[in-house]
Amino acid sequence: MLSDWCTWDDDYKSLVQSIRRDLLNIAGASGGVYTSVLMQGSGTFCVESAIGMVIPQNEKLLVIVNGAYGRRMVTIAERLGIETVRFECSETEYPDPAQLSKILDNDLAVTHVSLVHCETTTGMMNPLRQIASIIKQYKRTLIVDAMSTFGGVPINIAEMDVDYLISSANKCIQGVPGFGFVLAKREKLKVCKHQARSLSLDLYDQWAAMEEQEGKWRFTSPTHTVRAFKQALDELRKVGGVEARNERYIANQHTLVNGMRDLGFIPLLPEEKQSPIITPFYYPDDTRFAFDVFYRELKKRGFVIYPGKVTDYDTFRIGNIGNVTPEVIKHLLTAVQESKYWESLSFKNKE
Ligand SMILES: *Cc1c(COP(=O)(O)O)cnc(C)c1O
């Protein structure tokens, strides 16, 4: 990242092309059927870019919602004037396959369906394979937000016939923030010219530029971030690829949950629904607990956690992706134990 790269120079463009190929390899996709496009901005910019381009005028999007990121897709689509239906599910339950089939059976105007793979709100992993097969059975186009799973959880888009998959540089691939990417079926993307509702986020035009000019972005690309991403991809390969990374994340998550249980914390989700990415815990059942104090105590000890995002319960979340090992999680657990300030407060204060 300390070297400058020229956005139009051949060395840089070949770096971009190699990244585009690496991404397809990670997704188990062949370059004949699928292609990849990189897009400036954070993950949400990429979601907006994809949603804003893939749905033609007068066609309808169904969004499966069981958390904040599903809701964000609805907001994006509505803001862009796309006719949108939401299939609202409980934040702690999988979408009901029978209900989904019924919606697709009844509403023939729905042409596209979008789903968040792991809802980072709860850390719940949606059953992508099962939902994809229903959507394909009803011959709809499938858009998957795999922001928080791609690179850390094995996903084969060719096998599941996913049409569009969206993710970003800085989650499981462990790059630095600054851009995201969309893996797309060529035959679907090919017919999307002039369909985008934005100029700078026009995924088709970005793709056309990258194809025709072999790795050229239309507008200034985040060169340092892109170079760092290539490094992150090389490191992913060196540690043994997605499977190996997935195992480390699982080991992190198990160490975390077991240790937190020992300290008296209860996870929101049952084990089988929980992803190895991020874990919400209920607030302790103690009126002296305040999230911001707990947060500050942990931060003093070198750890930053997330506030909860679930609507119905008071929770906080602990993420365990990135360059984190079970050793690090053990240090975190010690910090959590030391930060349980509410247990050492004397009852006198309350009186
Ligand atoms: C992080 C995330 C996003 C949004 O990414 P930003 O980079 O914050 O814009 C979207 N969807 C999911 C599932 C995420 O985890």
The ligand as a Gaussian input file, in Angstrom:
#p B3LYP/6-31G(d) Opt

LIG

0 1
 C      -21.219000      -5.311000       6.272000
 C      -22.446000      -5.713000       5.520000
 C      -23.042000      -4.882000       4.543000
 C      -22.659000      -3.480000       4.281000
 O      -21.390000      -3.194000       4.172000
 P      -20.787000      -1.726000       4.380000
 O      -19.403000      -1.988000       3.965000
 O      -20.952000      -1.351000       5.822000
 O      -21.493000      -0.784000       3.476000
 C      -24.106000      -5.386000       3.834000
 N      -24.609000      -6.596000       4.084000
 C      -24.091000      -7.402000       5.021000
 C      -24.706000      -8.742000       5.249000
 C      -22.999000      -6.984000       5.779000
 O      -22.498000      -7.795000       6.733000

